[in-house]
Amino acid sequence: MQRLALLVPLIQKVNIFYTYRASLRWTFICFLLAGIASCGDFSPRGFKPMGANVTPIKQLKGQQKPETVYIQGKVEKAIPLVKRQAYQINDGTGKIWVVTNQTGIKKGKSLVVKGKVRYKSIPLGGEEYGEIYLEEE
């Protein structure tokens, strides 16, 4: 009986140690999950604007005077041209083709592009099939 009486304080100390250790473990897990969640991107289509300078594609319009804009999005299509490349970017609000001198731009890549908004008129059979595009600077 005396041995059992000596073991009770020891068991209580071990119990406190494991409770303290378990609370530290849960605290660490909570901080880890909060950190991972803060790195996530919960905006529509997975894009966070780089700043106030980024223009949504749906707001772009072909004008007489080319305007320099920044757009941000994900490359959906890429095609090679002679000494150039064209790729289509989608930002969730619309799609636009970008013509560039760069090579190696691959489908699925997210990027920010600075360029001049251009308009190419294509009249066919009395109808206009023109489209705006971006010429990268």
Steps between C-alpha positions, in 0.01 A plus 500: 500500500788729581652443154173598338495819706849584368394435140197732506701829490724356229198399291351849545826663381511274194135579429568876519803460271297316235213751525746789456666323207165432334396866534831607340440257217150639435630857517768416244244332271268803521783741411609273215147485355457877536828553316403267218157664466657847484708391200188392313323699236124511547415763238293413190686287243802485732643843420595780731557833329860615518390854575267776394664510155361163389209544257230232466486372142126570466575874543742515205375672186661562163574871458661727243795573727668186647480494880759326721343267758593219738299180493532190717377153420571143405624393156236283329649465152839572348590502129833569329527774239791602277758646746217555750249316714133556579319373803149535637456617861188449711454703820152380588333809350597430140765379257750690287781407262847635577768532232859494629864457399553262792511126443434207728174623652306187587133419552391518865753763608371796705653833413468878492542670163565863410400595149316730261138428416459470122204435273513311170206556268392199291201590277344196330179505299396836635548390863776588744693212656778709650644438841713674758836355601794601713845568361745431781758766577 
